[in-house]
Amino acid sequence: MERSELEFATSEAVRLAIREKRWRGVTKRLALGYHQANVTIVPKDLAFDFMRFCFNNPKPLPLLDICEPGNPSPPRAAPNADLRTDVGGYVILRNGEVVETVSSLENHWRDDHVAFLTGCNLSLDRIMLESRIPLPHLISDKAFPAQFRSSISCVPAGPFHGPLVVSLRPVAEELVVPLVELTSRFPLSHGGPVHIGDPRKIGVDDLQQVHWGRPNEILPGQIPMFWACGITVQAVALAAKIPEIIVHAPGNMFVTDLLVRELSTAPAV
């Protein structure tokens, strides 16, 4: 299946393609205009603390929806979906280690599992295209934002603590201010950047040593800009040695039925 077939497809069509294994790639530029979401699944006894962790850290973890215990269908974001099958890949972590990566949770889902959906900046792909802001991942199929553990600490809640993960985008100098203004109007997709300029000031000493994603080249005339990233959950799970947590595989987001422009602070265009 070609990406072009799903770029302007409905969110439901994209989820069905993923569920039926007709689409196996990352979800960038799919179902343009719909919110894509990070997925985090924890046992019920950790759910309240994780919810507090999201509220404490709205930049990396802007809440879109929370499922009832044992129910894999997000009541607000996509009530006809199934989080056990509608994501391209899942990472299972226990006690601070990745123990398994799977393509389905049908054999792993339990009645005490609680799923959270949090915002993702891939949701803004259509906004970026319409605004003619040429971010690398929108130009090249091979490009994807690079993610780094930063020296910025998240605000803890219960057992959840650890570093903020940041996502790098090289941006032409003349687009820095417009991009700050644009992304700040979409807080459910991480909002504005958390840092602009020298990566060393946030503990990123080598842009070639990425923790997730692929290295991005900073060309002459470009400025490194960093946004909070939902992969923060995985970094926290590793750092805090959370007993059990399941997340989506990087780049394999859950595509919701929520329209980006209907849930933003952006004025109508």
C-alpha positions in Angstrom: 0.0 0.0 0.0 1.3 3.5 -0.9 1.5 6.4 1.6 -0.3 8.6 -1.0 -3.4 6.3 -0.6 -3.7 7.2 3.1 -2.5 10.8 3.3 -6.0 12.3 3.0 -7.9 9.1 4.1 -10.2 9.2 7.1 -8.8 8.2 10.4 -11.0 5.1 10.4 -9.5 4.0 7.0 -6.0 4.4 8.3 -6.7 2.4 11.5 -8.3 -0.4 9.4 -5.2 -0.5 7.1 -3.0 -0.9 10.2 -5.3 -3.5 11.8 -5.4 -5.5 8.6 -1.6 -5.2 8.2 -1.9 -3.4 4.8 0.1 -0.5 6.2 3.3 -1.3 8.1 5.1 2.0 8.1 5.2 5.0 10.5 2.1 7.3 10.5 3.7 10.6 9.5 1.6 12.3 6.8 -1.3 9.9 7.2 -5.0 11.0 7.7 -3.8 14.6 7.5 -5.9 16.8 9.7 -6.6 14.3 12.4 -4.9 14.0 15.8 -2.4 11.3 16.1 -1.7 10.1 19.6 0.9 8.5 21.7 -0.4 5.4 23.5 0.5 4.5 27.1 -1.0 1.5 28.8 -0.5 0.9 32.5 -2.1 -1.5 35.2 -5.0 0.1 37.0 -3.0 0.5 40.2 -0.7 2.9 38.4 -3.3 4.7 36.4 -4.1 7.5 38.9 -0.4 8.4 39.3 0.2 8.3 35.6 -2.8 10.7 35.1 -1.3 13.1 37.6 2.1 12.8 35.8 0.3 13.8 32.6 -1.3 16.8 34.3 2.1 17.7 35.8 3.8 17.6 32.4 1.4 18.9 29.8 4.1 19.8 27.2 5.2 16.2 26.6 1.9 14.5 27.7 -1.1 16.6 26.6 -4.1 14.3 27.4 -6.5 13.5 24.6 -8.4 10.6 26.2 -8.4 7.9 28.9 -10.0 4.5 28.6 -12.0 2.7 31.3 -10.1 -0.2 32.9 -10.1 -3.2 30.5 -11.7 -1.3 27.7 -9.4 -0.8 24.6 -11.7 1.7 22.9 -11.1 5.4 23.5 -14.5 6.8 24.4 -13.9 10.3 23.1 -11.0 10.0 20.6 -12.2 6.9 18.6 -15.0 4.9 20.2 -15.1 2.4 17.4 -11.4 1.7 17.5 -9.4 -1.0 19.3 -6.1 -0.1 20.8 -5.1 -3.8 20.8 -4.9 -3.9 17.0 -5.0 -0.4 15.6 -1.4 0.6 16.2 1.5 -0.5 14.0 3.7 -1.7 16.8 3.9 -1.8 20.6 6.8 -1.9 23.1 6.4 -3.7 26.4 8.6 -2.6 29.3 8.9 -4.1 32.7 11.1 -2.9 35.6 13.0 -0.5 33.5 13.8 -2.9 30.6 12.3 -3.4 27.1 11.1 -7.0 27.2 9.2 -7.4 24.0 8.0 -5.6 20.8 4.8 -6.9 19.3 2.5 -6.0 16.4 -0.7 -6.7 18.4 -1.8 -6.7 22.0 -4.5 -9.3 21.6 -2.5 -11.8 23.6 -1.3 -9.3 26.1 -4.3 -7.2 27.0 -5.7 -7.6 30.6 -8.9 -6.5 32.3 -6.8 -4.2 34.6 -5.2 -2.3 31.8 -5.9 1.4 31.4 -4.9 3.2 28.2 -4.1 6.8 27.8 -3.8 8.8 24.6 -1.6 11.9 24.6 -0.9 14.4 21.8 1.7 14.1 19.1 3.3 16.8 16.8 2.8 14.6 13.8 -0.8 15.8 14.1 0.4 19.2 12.7 1.6 17.8 9.4 -1.3 19.2 7.5 -1.0 22.6 9.3 2.7 22.7 8.3 2.0 21.8 4.7 -0.7 24.4 4.4 1.6 27.0 6.0 4.4 26.1 3.6 6.9 25.3 6.4 9.2 22.7 4.9 10.1 20.5 7.8 12.5 17.7 6.8 10.1 14.8 7.5 7.4 16.4 5.2 9.9 16.6 2.3 11.6 13.2 2.5 10.2 9.8 3.2 13.6 8.9 4.8 13.6 11.9 7.2 12.1 11.6 10.7 12.5 13.8 13.8 15.4 12.8 16.0 14.7 12.4 19.7 17.1 12.9 22.6 17.0 12.5 26.4 17.5 16.1 27.7 18.8 17.3 31.0 15.4 18.8 31.8 13.6 16.8 34.5 9.8 16.0 34.3 7.7 17.0 37.3 7.3 13.7 39.2 4.0 12.0 40.3 4.1 8.9 42.4 6.6 6.5 40.9 6.8 8.4 37.6 10.0 10.5 37.2 12.7 10.9 34.7 14.0 13.1 31.8 12.1 15.1 29.3 12.6 13.7 25.8 12.9 16.4 23.1 12.3 16.2 19.4 14.7 18.1 17.1 13.7 19.9 13.9 16.2 22.0 11.9 14.5 25.2 10.9 15.6 28.0 8.6 16.3 31.2 10.6 13.5 33.2 8.9 11.0 30.5 9.9 11.8 30.3 13.6 9.4 33.0 14.8 6.5 31.9 12.5 7.0 28.3 13.7 7.0 29.3 17.4 3.8 31.3 16.9 2.1 28.5 14.9 2.9 25.5 17.1 2.1 27.5 20.3 -1.5 27.6 19.1 -1.8 23.8 19.3 -1.1 22.8 22.9 -2.6 19.3 22.4 0.3 18.7 19.9 3.0 19.7 22.4 2.6 23.4 21.7 5.6 25.7 21.2 9.2 24.6 21.5 10.9 24.0 24.8 14.3 25.1 23.5 15.8 27.0 20.6 19.5 27.1 19.7 22.5 25.5 21.4 21.6 21.8 22.2 24.2 21.6 24.9 22.2 23.9 27.1 19.6 21.1 27.5 22.1 18.3 27.8 22.2 17.2 24.2 26.0 17.2 23.5 26.0 15.3 20.2 23.3 15.6 17.6 24.5 12.4 15.9 24.0 10.3 19.0 20.2 10.1 18.9 18.2 8.0 21.4 15.2 7.5 19.1 14.6 8.3 15.4 17.4 9.3 13.0 20.0 12.0 13.0 19.0 15.3 11.4 21.6 17.4 9.6 21.8 21.1 10.6 22.5 23.0 7.4 24.0 26.5 7.1 21.3 29.0 7.9 19.3 26.6 10.0 18.6 26.8 13.8 18.0 23.6 15.9 14.6 23.8 17.6 13.4 21.3 20.2 9.9 20.3 21.1 8.7 18.1 24.0 8.1 14.6 22.8 5.7 11.8 23.9 8.6 9.3 23.9 9.2 10.9 27.3 7.0 8.1 28.7 9.5 5.4 27.5 12.4 7.3 29.0 10.5 7.6 32.3 9.6 3.9 32.3 13.3 3.1 31.9 14.6 5.6 34.5 12.0 4.9 37.1 11.9 1.1 36.5 8.1 1.1 36.3 6.9 -2.5 36.9 4.9 -2.6 33.7 4.1 -0.1 31.0 3.1 -0.6 27.3 3.7 2.1 24.7 3.4 2.5 20.9 6.6 1.8 18.9 8.2 5.1 17.9 6.6 6.7 14.9 3.7 4.2 15.0 1.0 6.5 16.4 -2.7 5.9 17.0 -4.8 7.9 14.6 -7.9 9.4 16.3 -11.1 10.7 15.0 -10.4 14.1 16.6 -9.8 17.0 14.1 -6.8 19.1 14.9 -8.4 22.5 14.0 -11.4 21.8 16.2 -9.3 21.3 19.3 -6.8 24.1 19.0 -6.5 27.7 20.0 -5.8 28.6 16.3 -8.2 30.9 14.6 -10.2 29.6 11.7 -8.5 30.0 8.3 
